[in-house]
Amino acid sequence: MARICELTGKRPMKGSIIWRSGKSKKSGGIGTHITAITKRKFRVNLQRVKAQLPSGEVRYIRVAASTLKKGLVTKAPRRTWKKGDEAKKA
């Protein structure tokens, strides 16, 4: 399963780690120098949330934490019925 937010379409991004050595000029050194650059990935902070979709359907979706903070997800209402209640009524 891909690491993609179902609402916003956020996905992992490529980046790099920059290794530096030396003491900065501000701290009294002669300056820092880049010694290596390696590839890395910035992964999306995905959360599995039970949400109510615009169609009224309630299901689990995988959304980014930033999407939850923005309030783009409508949480599903808590159910009030028990699992065996429907069988007893019929």
C-alpha positions in Angstrom: 0.0 0.0 0.0 1.4 3.4 -1.0 2.2 6.0 1.6 -0.2 8.6 0.2 -2.8 10.7 2.0 -6.3 9.8 0.6 -7.6 13.4 1.0 -4.7 15.7 0.0 -2.6 13.4 -2.1 0.6 14.0 0.0 3.3 11.5 -0.7 6.9 10.9 0.3 9.4 13.5 -1.0 13.1 13.1 -1.9 15.7 15.1 -0.2 19.3 14.9 1.1 21.3 14.8 4.3 24.2 17.2 4.3 27.2 16.2 6.5 29.3 19.2 7.6 32.6 19.3 9.5 34.5 22.1 11.1 33.7 24.9 13.5 31.6 27.8 12.4 33.1 31.2 12.0 30.6 32.6 14.6 32.0 30.2 17.2 35.6 31.2 16.4 36.5 28.6 13.8 37.5 28.9 10.1 34.1 27.8 8.8 32.3 24.6 8.1 32.7 22.4 5.0 30.4 19.9 3.4 32.0 16.4 3.5 29.1 14.3 2.1 25.6 14.4 0.8 23.4 11.3 1.0 19.9 10.7 -0.3 16.9 10.4 2.1 13.1 10.5 2.0 10.7 12.7 3.9 7.8 10.4 4.7 4.2 11.5 5.3 2.9 11.0 8.9 -0.1 8.9 7.9 -2.8 8.0 10.4 -5.6 5.5 10.1 -8.9 7.3 11.0 -12.5 6.2 10.9 -14.1 9.0 8.9 -17.5 10.0 7.4 -17.1 10.6 3.7 -19.2 13.3 1.9 -21.4 10.5 0.5 -22.4 9.6 4.1 -20.4 6.4 4.1 -18.3 5.6 7.2 -15.0 3.8 6.6 -11.3 3.8 7.6 -9.1 6.1 5.6 -5.3 6.9 5.7 -4.7 10.6 6.1 -1.8 12.8 6.9 -1.6 14.2 10.5 -1.5 17.7 9.0 -4.8 17.0 7.3 -6.3 16.1 10.7 -4.9 19.3 12.3 -6.5 21.4 9.5 -9.9 19.9 10.2 -10.4 18.4 6.7 -11.6 15.1 8.2 -15.1 14.6 9.6 -14.8 12.0 12.3 -17.5 9.2 12.3 -20.1 9.4 15.0 -19.8 6.9 17.8 -22.3 4.0 17.3 -25.0 3.6 19.9 -26.1 0.1 19.1 -24.6 -3.2 20.2 -23.5 -6.0 17.9 -26.4 -8.4 18.8 -29.2 -5.9 19.0 -30.3 -6.1 15.3 -30.7 -9.9 15.5 -32.9 -9.6 18.6 -35.3 -7.0 17.0 -36.0 -9.1 13.9 
